[in-house]
């Protein structure tokens, strides 16, 4: 996945911003059945079976692992087109069946040995092979994919429940395998969001069909050896007079044998999955203004750092490239969440038009764990990606957990590295940084920390101005050897401004407090420090 990355450092750590670059259809009428091909001379043909994926809600997932256990093909029959979903609910998981309660349609079933594929790893026409199947020649009107399990992880690291009706996906799509013919077939899948009721996995008939109708590009050779072995087995079994042509099928293979009346009509089918990429390529510019970074420790406390409304164009940060937002001092310990507060997004599409990019709650939450040891310098990368909601033309900005982490876990190429070194070459002091340590709550003590390149700044002048009950009060203190200064926040404070001065450098922090009783309470993501304005 392409990564535009934002790096956040702990102790002398660097905070960088980087971007990671990662349609449903309405089922058409059932494909027509060619009766001649289905019952002709019983010659051999070949079918390569693929799976593809359409967008819809796939862009909300970091991973969507689908484990396929079986593929079932339904032969053309006078009553096959009348089958209902309810009939499918009663079908057995047997390797081969001759029909069901609703009709005499012949079914050929193949075990896939629980192959797991991550739908999010496949883009566009790209496909990944599921298996190589031998099938009788003829016309087929339905394809059923049996799914053993679905495991979804959203881009923020949270698990997602993805529903699968009756543990299988049924597709009404006709195709014919002729004598000696090699046919590629793509089974297209999409995941859709059901309002606030989670997600559901569905087939998409409009994007499924043979290679004459859809594009197929194989992106890996995961099952090439298996496919070759299957081909050899099929050839060997055909020569030996085997009726099923598949090593995994049971001897009771009425579904595979009946219809053609010949053991020569066996074909090869490769099964694939595919997905669309993220939407960064739609943008000429995507300017994101970051105001603040929040870190949540494992014990529930918070650390916040202001970044002075830094604006970054995410389109300029391809791959491992990163731009530093700041260098902060933080307490040693383990952190479990990272918040990036965004003040605004200015987006321009490739065609020059402006567009809106949605940002939930004006902040991006990332659930990931990292630890800062004593005196350790840690780089942390915060990875973002922009997604399109289906084909709606609407976009949303989200974090990507798999591309985020410390410098030991993800690559970092600091595009501002040369500029960062200029001050050191000229003997100048690094920039003065100030940040609050922990939460800032009315009626409690607050602590501010002054640093340069992550090192404590002693004897910096700290001027605290706060407004309470309409009155403005100003006090002055200084930082200790640890670079920190602690002061009381008035219980009725509505505004707080802290100015830190060291030598010729100065920096300022601001907070605004809610006046309602619930403004000073809360847990988790509703911490009052996170509600404070910058």
C-alpha positions in Angstrom: 0.0 0.0 0.0 1.3 3.4 -0.8 2.2 5.4 2.4 2.0 9.1 3.0 3.0 9.2 6.5 2.9 11.6 9.6 5.6 11.0 12.1 5.1 11.6 15.8 8.1 11.4 18.2 8.4 10.7 21.9 11.2 11.9 24.2 13.2 13.5 21.4 10.7 12.3 18.9 9.6 13.6 15.5 6.0 14.0 14.5 5.5 13.5 10.8 2.4 13.4 8.6 2.2 10.9 5.8 -0.5 9.5 3.6 -1.0 5.9 2.8 -2.5 5.2 -0.6 -4.5 1.8 -0.4 -19.1 0.1 -6.9 -21.4 -2.1 -6.1 -23.6 -3.4 -8.9 -27.3 -4.4 -9.2 -27.7 -8.0 -10.3 -28.8 -8.2 -14.0 -31.1 -10.8 -15.3 -29.8 -14.3 -15.2 -27.6 -15.4 -18.0 -29.1 -17.4 -20.8 -28.5 -21.1 -20.9 -27.1 -22.7 -24.0 -28.8 -26.1 -24.1 -26.7 -27.4 -27.0 -23.4 -26.9 -25.2 -24.7 -28.4 -22.0 -25.7 -31.8 -23.5 -23.6 -32.1 -26.6 -20.7 -34.5 -27.2 -19.2 -34.3 -23.7 -15.8 -32.9 -24.9 -13.4 -31.4 -22.5 -13.1 -27.7 -21.7 -11.3 -25.5 -19.2 -12.6 -22.8 -16.8 -10.4 -20.5 -14.8 -12.2 -19.2 -11.8 -11.5 -15.8 -10.3 -13.0 -13.5 -7.6 -13.0 -9.7 -7.8 -14.1 -7.0 -5.4 -16.0 -3.8 -5.8 -15.5 -0.7 -3.7 -18.6 0.3 -1.7 -17.3 0.1 2.0 -14.0 -1.7 1.3 -12.2 1.6 1.8 -13.2 1.6 5.4 -11.2 -1.6 6.1 -7.6 -2.1 6.9 -8.0 -5.8 6.3 -10.9 -7.9 5.3 -10.0 -11.6 5.4 -12.4 -14.0 3.7 -11.8 -17.7 4.0 -13.3 -19.8 1.2 -14.1 -23.5 1.8 -16.0 -24.5 -1.2 -17.1 -23.4 -4.7 -20.4 -24.8 -6.1 -21.6 -24.6 -9.7 -25.2 -25.1 -10.8 -25.7 -26.7 -14.2 -28.4 -25.4 -16.5 -31.8 -27.0 -15.9 -35.4 -26.1 -16.8 -36.1 -25.4 -13.1 -32.7 -24.0 -12.1 -33.7 -20.4 -12.8 -36.5 -20.6 -10.3 -34.4 -21.4 -7.3 -34.9 -19.0 -4.4 -32.7 -17.8 -1.5 -34.8 -19.9 0.8 -33.9 -23.0 -1.2 -30.3 -22.2 -0.9 -30.7 -22.0 2.9 -31.5 -25.8 2.9 -28.6 -26.9 0.7 -26.1 -29.3 2.2 -22.4 -28.9 2.4 -21.8 -32.2 0.6 -19.1 -32.3 -2.0 -21.5 -33.0 -4.8 -25.3 -32.9 -5.0 -27.8 -33.7 -7.7 -30.4 -31.1 -6.8 -32.4 -29.6 -4.0 -35.9 -29.6 -2.7 -37.0 -26.9 -5.2 -35.7 -28.6 -8.4 -33.5 -31.1 -10.2 -30.6 -28.7 -11.0 -27.3 -30.5 -11.0 -24.7 -29.1 -8.6 -21.0 -29.6 -8.7 -19.1 -28.8 -5.6 -15.3 -28.4 -5.0 -13.4 -28.2 -1.8 -11.0 -25.2 -1.7 -9.2 -26.2 1.5 -10.0 -23.0 3.4 -8.0 -20.5 1.4 -7.9 -17.1 3.0 -7.7 -13.9 1.0 -7.5 -10.3 2.2 -9.8 -8.3 -0.1 -8.1 -5.0 0.7 -4.9 -6.1 -0.9 -6.3 -6.4 -4.4 -6.8 -3.3 -6.6 -8.7 -2.7 -9.8 -8.6 -5.7 -12.1 -6.0 -7.4 -10.0 -6.9 -10.9 -8.8 -5.5 -13.6 -6.6 -5.9 -17.3 -7.4 -8.1 -19.3 -5.1 -7.8 -22.8 -6.7 -7.8 -24.8 -9.9 -11.0 -26.8 -10.5 -12.0 -29.5 -13.0 -15.6 -29.1 -14.2 -17.7 -30.9 -16.8 -18.4 -29.1 -20.0 -21.8 -27.5 -20.3 -23.8 -24.4 -19.3 -23.9 -23.1 -15.8 -26.4 -20.6 -14.4 -25.3 -20.1 -10.8 -22.1 -20.0 -8.8 -22.1 -20.4 -5.0 -19.1 -19.5 -2.9 -19.1 -21.1 0.6 -17.3 -18.9 3.2 -15.9 -20.4 6.3 -15.2 -17.1 8.1 -14.9 -13.3 7.6 -12.6 -11.2 9.7 -12.6 -7.5 9.3 -10.4 -4.8 10.7 -11.2 -1.1 10.1 -8.6 1.5 9.3 -8.7 2.8 12.9 -7.7 -0.6 14.2 -11.1 -1.6 15.5 -12.6 -5.0 14.6 -15.7 -5.0 12.5 -18.5 -7.5 12.3 -19.2 -8.5 8.7 -22.4 -10.5 8.2 -22.6 -13.2 5.6 -26.1 -14.6 4.8 -26.2 -18.3 5.3 -22.4 -18.6 5.1 -22.3 -18.4 1.3 -22.5 -16.1 -1.6 -24.8 -17.0 -4.5 -24.4 -15.4 -7.9 -26.9 -15.8 -10.8 -24.6 -15.5 -13.8 -24.6 -17.8 -16.8 -21.6 -19.1 -18.6 -20.8 -22.0 -20.9 -17.8 -24.3 -21.1 -17.4 -25.7 -24.6 -15.4 -28.6 -26.0 -11.7 -27.9 -25.5 -12.5 -24.3 -24.5 -10.6 -22.4 -21.7 -12.9 -20.0 -19.9 -11.9 -17.4 -17.2 -14.7 -16.5 -14.8 -14.6 -13.7 -12.2 -16.8 -13.8 -9.1 -17.1 -10.2 -7.8 -17.7 -9.4 -4.2 -18.5 -6.2 -2.3 -18.9 -5.2 1.3 -21.6 -2.7 2.1 -22.4 -0.7 5.2 -25.9 -1.2 6.7 -26.3 2.2 8.4 -25.3 1.7 12.0 -25.9 -2.1 11.9 -22.4 -3.1 10.7 -21.4 -4.5 7.3 -22.6 -7.3 4.9 -20.7 -9.2 2.2 -22.5 -9.6 -1.1 -21.8 -10.8 -4.7 -22.0 -8.2 -7.5 -23.5 -9.7 -10.7 -22.8 -6.6 -12.7 -19.1 -7.0 -12.3 -19.0 -10.8 -12.5 -18.6 -12.9 -15.6 -16.1 -14.4 -18.1 -12.9 -12.7 -19.2 -14.8 -11.5 -22.3 -16.8 -9.3 -19.9 -14.4 -8.3 -17.1 -10.7 -7.6 -16.8 -8.4 -10.1 -15.0 -4.9 -9.4 -13.8 -3.2 -12.0 -11.6 -1.2 -10.3 -8.8 0.4 -13.3 -7.2 1.4 -16.9 -7.8 0.2 -18.1 -4.4 -1.6 -21.2 -5.8 0.3 -21.6 -9.1 2.1 -24.7 -7.8 -1.2 -26.0 -6.4 -2.9 -25.2 -9.7 -0.2 -27.1 -11.7 -0.6 -30.1 -9.4 -4.4 -29.9 -9.8 -3.9 -29.8 -13.6 -1.7 -32.9 -13.5 -4.1 -34.7 -11.2 -7.0 -33.9 -13.4 -5.2 -35.1 -16.5 -4.1 -38.3 -14.7 -7.6 -38.9 -13.4 -9.2 -38.3 -16.7 -6.8 -40.8 -18.3 -7.6 -43.3 -15.6 -11.4 -42.8 -16.3 -12.2 -40.9 -13.1 -15.5 -39.2 -13.3 -15.0 -36.3 -10.8 -11.6 -35.0 -12.0 -11.1 -33.6 -8.5 -9.0 -35.2 -5.8 -11.1 -33.7 -3.0 -14.5 -35.0 -4.3 -16.1 -38.1 -2.9 -16.8 -41.1 -5.0 -20.5 -40.4 -4.8 -20.2 -37.7 -7.5 -23.6 -37.8 -9.2 -23.5 -34.0 -9.6 -20.2 -34.1 -11.4 -20.9 -37.1 -13.6 -24.5 -36.8 -14.7 -25.6 -34.4 -17.5 -22.9 -35.1 -20.1 -22.7 -38.8 -19.6 -18.9 -38.7 -20.3 -15.8 -38.6 -18.1 -13.8 -36.5 -20.7 -15.7 -33.3 -20.0 -13.4 -31.9 -17.3 -12.1 -28.3 -17.2 -9.8 -26.0 -15.1 -11.1 -23.1 -13.1 -8.9 -20.5 -11.2 -10.7 -18.6 -8.5 -9.6 -14.9 -7.8 -10.3 -11.9 -5.6 -9.8 -8.2 -6.4 -10.3 -4.7 -4.9 -10.1 -1.0 -5.8 -7.3 1.3 -4.6 -7.6 4.3 -2.3 -8.6 7.7 -3.7 -5.4 9.8 -3.3 -4.9 9.6 -7.1 -8.1 11.7 -7.5 -6.5 14.8 -5.9 -4.1 17.4 -7.2 -3.8 18.8 -3.7 -5.1 17.7 -0.3 -4.0 20.3 2.3 -4.6 19.2 5.9 -4.1 21.7 8.8 -3.1 20.0 12.1 -3.5 21.9 15.3 -2.7 19.4 18.1 -1.6 15.9 18.8 -2.9 13.9 21.8 -1.4 10.8 23.3 -3.2 8.5 25.6 -1.2 6.4 28.0 -2.0 2.9 29.1 -3.1 4.2 32.5 -5.7 6.5 30.9 -3.9 9.8 31.3 -3.4 12.2 28.4 -0.5 14.2 27.0 -1.2 16.9 24.4 1.1 18.9 22.1 0.3 21.9 19.9 1.8 22.1 16.4 0.9 25.7 15.6 -1.6 25.1 12.8 0.8 23.3 10.5 -0.6 22.7 7.0 0.7 19.8 4.9 -0.2 18.8 1.3 -0.7 15.0 1.6 -0.3 14.5 -2.2 3.4 15.6 -1.9 4.2 12.7 0.4 4.4 9.5 -1.6 5.7 6.2 -0.3 7.8 6.5 2.9 8.2 10.2 2.6 7.3 12.2 5.7 7.2 15.8 6.9 8.0 16.6 10.5 5.3 18.4 12.5 7.3 18.9 15.7 9.6 17.4 18.3 8.1 16.8 21.7 9.1 15.7 25.1 6.8 13.0 26.6 6.8 10.9 29.7 8.2 7.4 29.6 5.6 4.6 29.4 3.3 2.8 27.1 0.8 4.7 24.9 -2.3 3.1 23.4 -4.0 5.8 21.3 -2.9 8.8 19.2 -5.2 11.6 18.2 -4.5 14.2 15.5 -6.7 17.2 15.6 -7.4 18.8 12.3 -8.6 22.4 11.9 -9.4 22.3 8.2 -9.0 20.4 4.9 -8.6 22.1 1.5 -9.0 19.7 -1.3 -8.6 20.1 -5.1 -9.3 17.3 -7.5 -7.2 16.5 -10.6 -9.7 18.3 -12.8 -9.3 21.5 -10.8 -12.6 21.3 -9.0 -12.7 21.8 -5.2 -14.3 19.0 -3.2 -15.2 18.3 0.4 -13.3 15.7 2.4 -15.2 14.6 5.5 -13.4 14.4 8.8 -15.2 12.7 11.7 -15.3 14.9 14.9 -12.4 17.1 13.6 -9.9 14.6 14.9 -8.4 11.3 13.7 -8.1 8.5 16.3 -5.6 5.7 15.9 -5.6 2.7 18.2 -2.0 1.5 18.3 0.5 0.8 21.0 4.1 1.9 21.5 6.4 2.3 24.4 8.9 5.1 25.3 11.8 3.9 27.4 14.0 5.9 29.8 16.0 8.5 27.7 14.9 6.8 24.5 14.4 8.7 21.2 11.4 7.3 19.4 10.0 8.3 16.0 6.3 7.6 15.5 4.6 7.6 12.1 0.9 8.5 11.9 -0.4 7.2 8.6 -3.5 8.7 6.9 -5.5 7.8 3.8 -8.4 9.4 1.9 -11.2 7.2 0.7 -14.1 7.6 -1.7 -17.5 6.4 -0.5 -18.4 4.1 -3.3 -18.8 6.0 -6.5 -20.5 8.9 -4.8 -17.7 11.4 -5.3 -17.7 12.0 -1.5 -14.4 11.5 0.4 -13.4 10.8 4.0 -10.0 11.1 5.7 -9.0 8.2 8.0 -6.0 6.8 9.8 -4.4 3.5 8.7 -3.2 1.4 11.6 -1.1 -1.0 9.6 1.1 1.7 8.2 1.4 3.6 11.5 3.9 2.9 14.2 7.5 3.5 15.4 10.5 3.8 13.1 11.3 0.2 13.9 8.0 -0.9 12.3 7.6 1.5 9.3 10.0 3.3 7.0 10.5 7.1 7.4 12.0 9.4 4.8 12.1 12.9 6.2 11.5 15.2 3.3 12.4 18.2 5.5 15.7 16.6 6.7 18.0 19.2 5.1 16.1 22.1 6.5 16.2 20.6 10.0 19.9 20.5 9.9 20.5 24.1 8.9 20.2 25.5 12.4 22.7 23.0 13.8 25.2 23.8 11.0 25.0 27.5 11.8 25.3 26.9 15.6 21.8 28.2 16.2 19.6 26.9 18.9 16.7 24.5 18.0 13.2 25.8 18.0 11.5 26.3 21.4 8.5 24.0 22.0 5.9 24.0 24.8 3.2 21.5 25.6 0.8 20.6 28.4 1.7 17.5 30.3 -1.5 15.5 31.0 -5.0 17.0 31.0 -5.8 20.7 31.5 -8.9 20.9 33.7 -10.6 23.9 35.4 -10.1 23.7 39.1 -7.0 21.6 39.0 -3.3 22.1 38.6 -1.8 22.1 35.1 1.7 21.5 34.0 3.5 22.9 31.0 6.8 21.6 29.6 9.4 23.5 27.6 11.8 21.6 25.3 14.3 22.1 22.5 14.9 19.0 20.3 13.3 17.0 23.1 15.6 18.3 25.8 14.3 20.1 28.9 14.7 23.9 28.9 15.4 25.2 32.4 14.6 28.7 33.7 12.2 29.5 30.8 9.7 32.2 31.8 6.1 31.0 31.9 3.3 33.7 31.9 -0.1 32.4 32.7 -3.2 34.5 31.8 -6.7 33.1 32.6 -10.1 34.6 32.5 -12.7 33.6 35.1 -16.0 35.3 35.9 -15.2 38.0 33.4 -11.9 38.9 35.2 -8.4 38.5 33.7 -5.6 37.4 36.1 -1.9 37.1 35.1 0.8 35.2 37.0 4.4 34.4 36.2 6.6 31.4 37.1 9.6 29.6 35.6 10.5 26.1 34.5 12.6 23.8 36.7 15.5 21.5 35.8 13.0 19.1 34.1 11.7 21.9 31.9 8.3 21.9 33.6 6.2 24.5 35.5 3.0 23.8 37.4 0.2 26.3 38.2 -3.4 26.2 39.4 -6.3 26.6 36.9 -9.2 28.6 38.4 -12.4 26.6 38.9 -14.5 29.0 36.9 -11.8 29.6 34.2 -13.2 29.9 30.7 -10.0 30.9 28.9 -6.3 30.1 29.5 -3.2 31.4 27.7 0.3 30.3 28.6 3.3 32.1 27.1 6.8 30.4 27.4 9.9 32.6 26.8 13.5 31.3 26.7 16.1 33.7 25.4 14.9 35.3 22.2 12.3 32.5 21.5 8.8 32.3 22.7 5.8 30.1 22.1 2.2 30.2 23.3 -0.5 27.7 24.3 -4.2 28.4 24.6 -7.2 26.6 26.1 -11.0 27.3 26.3 -13.1 25.5 28.8 -16.8 24.4 28.6 -19.0 25.9 31.3 -21.4 23.0 31.7 -20.9 20.5 34.6 -20.1 17.7 32.2 -17.2 19.7 30.7 -14.9 18.6 33.6 -15.9 15.0 33.6 -15.6 12.3 31.1 -13.6 9.3 30.2 -12.0 7.8 27.2 -12.2 9.9 24.1 -14.3 12.6 25.8 -11.5 13.8 28.0 -11.9 17.6 28.6 -8.4 18.2 27.3 -9.5 17.0 23.9 -12.5 19.3 23.9 -10.4 22.3 24.7 -10.0 24.7 21.7 -6.5 25.5 20.4 
